[in-house]
Amino acid sequence: MRAVTITPGKKDSLQLIDDAPEPPPEEGPVLVEALAVGVCGTDREIIAADYGEAPPGDDYLILGHESLGRVLEDPTGTFRPGDLVAAIVRHPDPVPCPNCAVGEWDMCRNGLYTECGIKARHGFARERWRAEPGFAVPLDPALSEVGVLLEPTSIVAKAWEHIAVVGARARWEPETVLITGAGPIGLLAALLGAQRGLTIHVLDRAESGPKPELAGRLGATYHTGSVADLDFEPDIVVECTGAPPVVVQVIDKVGRDGVVCLTGVSAVGEQVGIAAGALNRAVVLENNVVFGSVNANRRHWGAAADALSEADQAWLADLITRRVPADGYAEAYAPRDGDIKVVLGF
């Protein structure tokens, strides 16, 4: 069986092997034939040996946490052969912590969770994989070409849920949203914001190419330049770049009673000079909230599946800017100018 693997801790060890073992029954009773795997920055960081952990007893890690496949067999009867599914990435810790015990493993308190293709659990960049029925998410058959977007969509579904929870601390009727970064997470965050009837603004460095066009098709206003140059104060900011200067600027830019959700992950050690006292004063006196959001639980995956089903399928298809067959794996994991979402096909 073909699989894309790395050796954890060894930089640039990416390879496609032909003799990967069949997925063991311990991974779950639902056997799935892989259709596609999404590629993202997390994969490239694992390839660079920034992190990544093999399952116990193995010296390699199968990559891939953005999955799409068709069920081959399910002895539990939960799924039928041919059903389109994606698999949840994070699994609860074995202790479990209070959040993992109630299915909120995205909010794990002790860090002992595992993640497919990332931490102590093989991923989905292989011809066949298994899952527990509760960790396989059914998809509308119409999503056979774009269902691989479910994992990143689950991330922003969680972000939007938590934004609403924070906003409910008082009477709150937000209208304007700023999305910083027009990568997959940013554009999918804009999609879910548009589905909520909000006025969307997207800020990115790209001045041409597919990003401005995709934002426009959502009815969003597209901006380049700096956050400080914008002539409005958003009620909500979803920050998707992880760039420290942008993070600081959006905290300063958000309007009164505003909510800033940080989804981008900054590089370790990067510093920017800020007037911390003035920033703190603005946040406190304007009742603003800044919070981080990562990963997703089953509820968010279900919400993401609904959002993709409601979306313009042509728009979702255009979000995928490159499709690469498994044999071209090295090309898929090498970034190119103009990429938004790259998909490895099986």
C-alpha positions, 0 to 999 in steps of 0.5 A, spaced: 500 500 500 502 506 498 503 512 503 506 518 504 511 518 510 516 522 514 521 520 519 519 524 525 525 529 527 529 528 521 528 534 516 526 533 509 525 525 510 519 525 506 518 519 501 512 515 498 513 508 500 509 502 496 509 497 502 506 500 508 502 495 512 494 495 511 491 499 516 490 495 523 483 493 526 485 497 532 484 504 528 477 502 527 472 498 524 470 503 518 475 501 512 476 507 507 479 508 500 482 514 500 480 519 495 484 525 496 488 529 502 489 536 503 496 539 504 497 545 509 502 549 512 502 544 518 505 538 513 510 542 511 512 544 518 512 536 520 517 535 514 521 541 516 522 537 523 519 542 527 514 537 530 511 531 528 510 524 533 510 517 530 505 512 533 508 508 539 512 502 536 513 505 529 519 509 527 515 513 521 509 517 521 504 517 515 502 524 513 495 527 512 490 530 516 485 533 511 482 527 509 476 524 504 475 517 502 469 512 500 467 507 505 469 500 503 466 496 509 463 498 516 461 491 520 458 496 525 452 498 520 453 505 521 456 507 514 454 503 507 459 501 502 460 507 497 459 513 503 463 519 502 466 520 509 472 525 512 475 523 518 476 527 525 483 529 526 484 529 534 482 524 539 481 525 546 487 523 551 486 517 555 486 520 562 481 523 560 481 530 562 474 534 563 474 536 556 476 530 553 471 526 557 465 530 554 467 530 547 470 537 547 477 534 545 479 540 541 479 544 548 484 538 551 487 541 558 493 536 559 495 535 552 495 528 552 491 528 545 493 524 539 492 527 532 492 523 525 498 525 521 501 529 526 502 526 533 502 519 535 497 517 530 498 515 523 494 520 518 490 519 511 496 520 506 495 512 504 491 508 500 486 505 505 485 508 512 480 506 518 476 510 523 471 509 529 464 510 527 464 516 531 470 519 528 468 519 521 463 524 518 458 523 513 458 528 507 453 529 501 455 525 495 455 532 491 462 534 495 466 528 492 470 533 489 471 538 494 469 534 501 477 534 502 476 541 505 472 539 511 478 539 516 479 546 515 472 548 514 471 545 521 477 549 524 473 556 522 466 553 524 469 552 531 472 559 531 465 562 529 461 558 534 466 561 539 465 568 536 458 567 537 459 565 545 463 571 546 459 576 543 453 573 547 456 576 553 451 583 552 447 585 547 451 584 540 449 585 533 455 585 529 455 587 522 462 588 519 467 582 519 475 583 517 478 577 515 486 577 515 489 572 510 486 569 504 489 562 504 484 556 505 482 558 512 481 565 511 477 564 505 473 559 508 472 564 514 469 569 509 465 564 506 462 562 513 461 569 515 457 571 508 453 565 510 451 569 516 449 575 512 455 579 515 459 584 511 465 581 509 472 585 508 478 580 506 485 583 507 491 580 504 498 581 500 496 578 493 494 584 489 492 579 483 490 572 482 485 567 485 484 570 492 481 577 490 476 574 485 474 568 490 473 574 495 469 578 490 464 572 489 463 571 496 460 579 496 466 581 500 470 587 499 478 585 498 483 590 501 491 590 500 496 594 504 496 594 512 490 594 517 492 601 519 490 603 512 483 601 513 477 606 513 472 602 518 472 599 525 470 591 524 465 588 529 469 582 528 476 580 526 478 573 524 486 573 524 488 567 519 496 570 518 499 569 524 504 574 522 505 578 529 505 585 526 498 583 523 496 580 530 497 587 533 494 591 528 487 588 528 487 588 536 488 595 535 483 596 529 477 592 532 471 596 534 468 597 541 465 591 544 469 587 538 471 580 538 478 578 535 479 571 534 486 568 532 487 562 528 494 563 525 500 560 528 506 565 529 513 563 528 516 562 535 521 567 537 518 573 532 518 579 536 515 586 534 515 593 538 508 595 541 506 600 545 503 595 550 500 600 555 496 603 549 494 597 547 491 594 553 488 601 555 484 600 548 482 593 549 480 594 557 476 601 555 472 598 549 470 591 552 474 588 547 476 580 547 481 577 544 482 569 544 485 563 540 482 558 537 485 551 534 482 544 532 475 542 532 470 537 535 465 533 532 460 538 533 464 543 529 465 538 523 458 537 523 457 544 522 462 544 517 459 539 513 453 543 513 456 549 511 460 546 505 453 543 502 450 550 502 456 553 499 457 554 491 460 548 489 464 551 483 467 556 488 469 551 493 472 547 487 476 554 485 479 554 492 483 548 490 488 551 485 492 544 484 491 537 484 497 532 484 497 525 483 500 521 489 506 519 485 507 527 484 507 527 492 514 531 492 511 537 488 504 537 492 508 539 498 513 544 495 509 551 495 508 555 489 506 562 488 499 563 487 497 556 491 491 556 495 489 549 497 493 543 494 490 536 494 494 530 493 490 525 489 489 517 490 
